[in-house]
């Protein structure tokens, strides 16, 4: 179920103070990066990712590939940083607004 605008706004406010947990380097999205991303989402639910790609289109493609692989929602993407959210069905850390 996609996030509503109010939920994205709430998650953006929480993600603002987060530091990037996953760093995507010059080699792009590798299996190791995807495994780290999956683990971070499972543990934290809300994850900030730092991207190294210089071109806007390349960064957008990396964000979409990571989102699709992890079945997550993109909360925000600004410059070389993107925030992702995937609810943990067993133990949710956030009470999202309706």
Secondary structure, 3 states (H helix, E strand, C coil): CCCCHHHHHHHHHHHCCCCCCEEECCCCCCHHHHHHHHHHHHHHCEEEEEECCCCHHHHHHHHHHHHHHHCCEEEEEECCEEEEECCCCCCCCCCCCC
